Amino acid sequence: MESRLGATLVRYADDCVVLCRRDVERSQAVLVRMLERLGLSLNESKTRGVDASVESFDFLGFELRMYKGEEHRKAVCGRTACTV
């Protein structure tokens, strides 16, 4: 996904997040095709597009959101700060 779409797939067990700056619909369509080839499907009720610079989202029990730091952007996790 990264080379074709400029998107990064972050996964843990059966959960995943696709991080992309643009073309969300195309990235989701590619993910759906990848999962179908593996005999899996995307849970539409748990799937949504989020602009992380505007709103937060939960992944693996952490609340993630973007904000402008003093020198660069940082992702803030619910219990710890993680630089991305």
matplotlib code that plots the C-alpha trace (Angstrom):
import matplotlib.pyplot as plt

x = [0.0, 2.8, 4.5, 1.2, -0.9, 1.5, -0.6, 0.7, -1.0, -0.7, -2.0, -2.2, -3.9, -7.2, -7.3, -5.8, -5.5, -4.6, -2.8, -3.0, -2.9, -5.3, -7.4, -9.1, -11.6, -9.0, -6.9, -10.0, -10.8, -7.3, -7.6, -10.9, -9.3, -6.3, -8.6, -10.8, -7.8, -7.1, -10.7, -11.4, -13.8, -13.8, -16.3, -18.2, -19.9, -16.4, -14.9, -14.8, -12.6, -11.2, -9.2, -6.9, -6.0, -9.6, -10.9, -9.5, -10.0, -9.5, -7.1, -6.2, -7.5, -5.6, -7.1, -5.1, -5.1, -2.8, -1.8, 0.9, 3.8, 6.4, 8.8, 6.8, 3.5, 3.0, 0.4, -1.0, -2.1, -4.5, -1.9, 1.4, 2.7, 4.1, 6.0, 5.1]
y = [0.0, 2.4, 2.4, 2.4, 4.8, 6.5, 4.8, 2.9, -0.2, -0.6, -3.9, -5.9, -9.4, -8.8, -5.0, -2.5, 1.2, 2.7, 6.0, 8.1, 11.8, 11.7, 9.3, 7.6, 5.8, 4.3, 3.1, 1.5, -0.2, -1.6, -2.9, -4.6, -6.3, -7.5, -8.9, -10.7, -12.4, -13.8, -14.9, -12.1, -9.2, -5.6, -5.0, -2.1, -1.2, -0.6, 1.1, 4.9, 7.6, 10.1, 13.3, 12.8, 16.5, 17.3, 14.4, 11.4, 7.7, 4.6, 1.8, -1.0, 0.8, 4.1, 7.3, 8.7, 12.2, 14.6, 18.0, 20.5, 20.3, 23.0, 21.3, 18.5, 16.6, 14.1, 11.4, 11.5, 8.1, 7.9, 6.9, 7.8, 10.2, 8.5, 10.4, 9.6]
z = [0.0, 0.8, -2.6, -4.6, -2.5, 0.0, 2.7, 5.7, 7.1, 10.8, 12.1, 15.3, 15.2, 13.5, 13.9, 11.5, 10.7, 7.3, 7.6, 4.5, 3.7, 0.7, -1.4, 1.5, -0.7, -2.9, 0.1, 1.5, -1.8, -2.0, 1.6, 0.8, -2.3, -0.2, 2.5, 0.0, -1.5, 2.0, 2.4, 4.9, 4.9, 6.3, 9.1, 7.7, 11.0, 12.6, 9.6, 9.1, 7.7, 10.2, 9.8, 12.7, 12.7, 13.5, 15.6, 17.5, 17.0, 19.2, 18.2, 20.6, 23.6, 22.9, 21.7, 18.8, 17.4, 15.7, 16.8, 15.8, 18.2, 18.5, 16.0, 14.3, 14.5, 17.2, 17.8, 21.3, 22.7, 25.6, 28.2, 26.6, 23.9, 20.8, 18.1, 14.6]

ax = plt.figure().add_subplot(projection="3d")
ax.plot(x, y, z, "-o")
ax.set_aspect("equal")
plt.show()
